[in-house]
Amino acid sequence: MLDEWQAAIVANDADRIGSFMTDEWVMVSENGVTTAAQFLAFVRSGDLTHSAMARVGDARIRYYDRIALLTTRVVNTAHYLGTRFDADEWTTDAFVHDDGGWRCLLTQITATKVPTDSPA
């Protein structure tokens, strides 16, 4: 399902992207909190597009009754207002199972640490 959601994001198909999210979905990142309505509006307007998105390695999935937590590393290329952004991120998604199947209600994004020549 994650691979299908990523394919919808790269296709810049707001309706398909939205089908993987609950109405209450939020994304938390270094930029703050973005709601589903805000994210999908950016995609619909063409202000936000993605040209690449891929999972790196295996995902970690844990199930807790009707909740599933999925953590994985994702590399992607986004374009916002014409500026290209390449990202290497860890994402944790919380999915809930309801009558519509599994849909995401929260995405937490953490940028991977950029290696340096000096020890941390």
Secondary structure, DSSP 8 states (H G I E B T S, - for coil): -HHHHHHHHHTT-HHHHHTTEEEEEEEEETTEEEEHHHHHHHHHHTSEEEEEEEEEEEEEEEEETTEEEEEEEEEEEEEETTEEEEEEEEEEEEEEEETTEEEEEEEEEEE-----SS--
